Amino acid sequence: MTAEKAFRFVILGGGSAGWITANLFAHHWRGKNVEIQVVESPDIGIIGVGEGSTPQLKAFFDQLNISESLWMPACDATYKIGIRFAGWSHKNGYDSYFHPFPAPLDMHSEPSFIRNAAMRRAGIDVPAHPDSFYLSPHLAAQRSGPHPSDNFPFELSYGYHFDAYKLGDFLRGHAASLGVRHIPMRIEDVIVGDDGNVDALLGEEGQRIDGDFFVDCSGFRAIINEKALGAPYIPFADNLFNNRAVVMPTPPDLDAAGSAAIATGATAMNAGWRWSIPLTQRHGNGYVYSDKYIDPDAAETELRAALDMLDSDVSARHLQMRVGRLADSWSANSLAMGLSQGFIEPLEATAIHIVIATAQQFMAAFDDGEFGPKNRDIFNQRIAARYEGIRDYIVAHYRLNQRGDNDYWRDNAANDHLSDNLKAMMTAWFTGKDMAAEIARLNIGNYYGNISWHCLFAGYGVFPDSRKLRAPLPHEGAADMVKIAHFMAGAARNFGSHKASLDRL
Ligand SMILES: Cc1cc2nc3c(=O)[nH]c(=O)nc-3n(C[C@H](O)[C@H](O)[C@H](O)COP(=O)(O)OP(=O)(O)OC[C@H]3O[C@@H](n4cnc5c(N)ncnc54)[C@H](O)[C@@H]3O)c2cc1C
């Protein structure tokens, strides 16, 4: 960077990926001679789904010093402390389980969970359903907010549910306050120079937008990195079958005291699953499915029936999904972010998480590389590993399903297109190995840790047949479930309602 000429970032796309990136770049390089422009086509619009987050979104807002009271009401947002998976197992006693975000308080009961799960894997009849060992399912059942009273010094880890359109509007406004320039324009062409770098984007009336570095946030259209630069795409269709979604809102779903749910619902359906996302002004629903097993009309009917909306004239939106990733997120002088970079279906709501993580790793790599490609290869390897690590955990939900009631679920359970890491994790569980040690050996703990893997296996009831279990012996140290239940009930009393948490914003 010279002192005279600003370094020009051009971001193509104004969906969540584009505006999150613009805000992070503008914040990170504030005070530097850097210029950021976001070009977006008003007539193409954004995908407009993607309404559940991980705690990474909280970290994002914290980093930008944007308070919850500023952005949450503007985006109809609610708190999220985890996901309830229902119907993924037909095993007796395992019809649903909660996947919590990790919280410091869990360290009190977590060792008991790991221990009991290990005993049950070894054929000993002790309780090992994850819900009994975590506070979040208790709070979710009573629709508590995530903030405890002042005399209970244990914070929960949480993310959010939000309206994707409103989030985009909010982030655009905030980016403008950081000096980001917004150019409403449809891009028709990408000019690539002889050196293989992108020189400029060309608008529909021949307008030219030059830049030093480009960020492709053009969604599934993947205009710069894949189409113009020819970055190879790696589909995940062999191990993730779902390729469509049908989406439909319902009125807000509040309990008698006015609280919305504080968890995402992920309920298994005939050929996929449906999400249930509580917002303050409406409820978001979507059925993610494979059109090899059900056609779009039948999927819409199944969703309407599940929502008791068969007679409603509320229209449904049908979407196609491309599931896979670019081999390299960063090619030449362009970084792909968001749906143009890759997408691992929305089961654990990880897409925005990956956008934020990619932006953060990129900013660090770009700084270290003095605004050049020095760190490109290592950056690309890290991002690819993140995709693979998250993909494996999502694939495990399908591969381990305990349903077997139709071809969709049977084919998923029989799917042998598994990575070596996922095979190793499954072998470790079935052979009674220490899962934490296996995660460390495979170096995958940055994506999903021991608790997430335990919740998945144990939540599905992947244990020896209950008829073959033997009673525990006193010296084997099974968890004292009465004590744990007492602890959970006591801890849960320290949290007010979800409504109260939202009202204080
Ligand atoms: C069914 C489904 C459910 C999802 N659920 C979740 C979830 O719960 N949690 C989560 O984190 N993520 C989820 N996602 C992913 C999430 O929606 C996206 O990661 C996120 O919205 C980012 O999208 P994007 O900005 O990459 O693309 P888009 O929102 O599609 O934005 C693309 C932008 O590029 C612009 N553009 C495209 N072509 C041109 C052109 N030629 N000229 C100018 N501008 C152009 C468009 O106008 C738009 O502004 C879900 C995705 C799907 C499909």
PDBQT file of the ligand as one rigid body, heavy atoms in Angstrom, charges set to zero:
ROOT
HETATM    1  C1  LIG A 601     -32.520 -23.081   2.574  1.00  0.00    +0.000 C 
HETATM    2  C2  LIG A 601     -31.407 -22.347   3.217  1.00  0.00    +0.000 A 
HETATM    3  C3  LIG A 601     -31.398 -22.158   4.601  1.00  0.00    +0.000 A 
HETATM    4  C4  LIG A 601     -30.331 -21.500   5.225  1.00  0.00    +0.000 A 
HETATM    5  N1  LIG A 601     -30.298 -21.389   6.594  1.00  0.00    +0.000 NA
HETATM    6  C5  LIG A 601     -29.219 -20.832   7.176  1.00  0.00    +0.000 A 
HETATM    7  C6  LIG A 601     -29.134 -20.686   8.590  1.00  0.00    +0.000 A 
HETATM    8  O1  LIG A 601     -30.059 -21.021   9.329  1.00  0.00    +0.000 OA
HETATM    9  N2  LIG A 601     -28.026 -20.118   9.109  1.00  0.00    +0.000 N 
HETATM   10  C7  LIG A 601     -26.998 -19.690   8.333  1.00  0.00    +0.000 A 
HETATM   11  O2  LIG A 601     -25.985 -19.218   8.863  1.00  0.00    +0.000 OA
HETATM   12  N3  LIG A 601     -27.074 -19.766   6.994  1.00  0.00    +0.000 NA
HETATM   13  C8  LIG A 601     -28.143 -20.329   6.411  1.00  0.00    +0.000 A 
HETATM   14  N4  LIG A 601     -28.212 -20.376   5.054  1.00  0.00    +0.000 N 
HETATM   15  C9  LIG A 601     -27.162 -19.755   4.270  1.00  0.00    +0.000 C 
HETATM   16  C10 LIG A 601     -27.373 -18.255   4.233  1.00  0.00    +0.000 C 
HETATM   17  O3  LIG A 601     -28.623 -17.946   3.667  1.00  0.00    +0.000 OA
HETATM   18  C11 LIG A 601     -26.289 -17.618   3.403  1.00  0.00    +0.000 C 
HETATM   19  O4  LIG A 601     -25.051 -18.119   3.773  1.00  0.00    +0.000 OA
HETATM   20  C12 LIG A 601     -26.246 -16.147   3.641  1.00  0.00    +0.000 C 
HETATM   21  O5  LIG A 601     -27.499 -15.589   3.488  1.00  0.00    +0.000 OA
HETATM   22  C13 LIG A 601     -25.273 -15.501   2.729  1.00  0.00    +0.000 C 
HETATM   23  O6  LIG A 601     -25.764 -15.493   1.444  1.00  0.00    +0.000 OA
HETATM   24  P1  LIG A 601     -24.922 -14.729   0.383  1.00  0.00    +0.000 P 
HETATM   25  O7  LIG A 601     -24.749 -13.329   0.833  1.00  0.00    +0.000 OA
HETATM   26  O8  LIG A 601     -23.716 -15.510   0.056  1.00  0.00    +0.000 OA
HETATM   27  O9  LIG A 601     -25.861 -14.791  -0.934  1.00  0.00    +0.000 OA
HETATM   28  P2  LIG A 601     -27.208 -13.957  -1.349  1.00  0.00    +0.000 P 
HETATM   29  O10 LIG A 601     -28.059 -13.612  -0.185  1.00  0.00    +0.000 OA
HETATM   30  O11 LIG A 601     -27.799 -14.763  -2.432  1.00  0.00    +0.000 OA
HETATM   31  O12 LIG A 601     -26.619 -12.608  -1.922  1.00  0.00    +0.000 OA
HETATM   32  C14 LIG A 601     -26.045 -12.534  -3.210  1.00  0.00    +0.000 C 
HETATM   33  C15 LIG A 601     -25.858 -11.074  -3.559  1.00  0.00    +0.000 C 
HETATM   34  O13 LIG A 601     -25.181 -10.994  -4.805  1.00  0.00    +0.000 OA
HETATM   35  C16 LIG A 601     -25.864 -10.071  -5.642  1.00  0.00    +0.000 C 
HETATM   36  N5  LIG A 601     -25.614 -10.406  -7.041  1.00  0.00    +0.000 N 
HETATM   37  C17 LIG A 601     -25.680 -11.631  -7.617  1.00  0.00    +0.000 A 
HETATM   38  N6  LIG A 601     -25.401 -11.525  -8.914  1.00  0.00    +0.000 NA
HETATM   39  C18 LIG A 601     -25.130 -10.221  -9.164  1.00  0.00    +0.000 A 
HETATM   40  C19 LIG A 601     -24.792  -9.473 -10.321  1.00  0.00    +0.000 A 
HETATM   41  N7  LIG A 601     -24.673 -10.023 -11.518  1.00  0.00    +0.000 N 
HETATM   42  N8  LIG A 601     -24.600  -8.135 -10.206  1.00  0.00    +0.000 NA
HETATM   43  C20 LIG A 601     -24.720  -7.530  -8.989  1.00  0.00    +0.000 A 
HETATM   44  N9  LIG A 601     -25.052  -8.177  -7.874  1.00  0.00    +0.000 NA
HETATM   45  C21 LIG A 601     -25.254  -9.505  -7.962  1.00  0.00    +0.000 A 
HETATM   46  C22 LIG A 601     -27.319 -10.191  -5.235  1.00  0.00    +0.000 C 
HETATM   47  O14 LIG A 601     -28.076  -9.081  -5.618  1.00  0.00    +0.000 OA
HETATM   48  C23 LIG A 601     -27.177 -10.311  -3.716  1.00  0.00    +0.000 C 
HETATM   49  O15 LIG A 601     -27.049  -9.022  -3.165  1.00  0.00    +0.000 OA
HETATM   50  C24 LIG A 601     -29.283 -20.998   4.426  1.00  0.00    +0.000 A 
HETATM   51  C25 LIG A 601     -29.310 -21.148   3.049  1.00  0.00    +0.000 A 
HETATM   52  C26 LIG A 601     -30.353 -21.817   2.437  1.00  0.00    +0.000 A 
HETATM   53  C27 LIG A 601     -30.339 -21.986   0.946  1.00  0.00    +0.000 C 
ENDROOT
TORSDOF 0
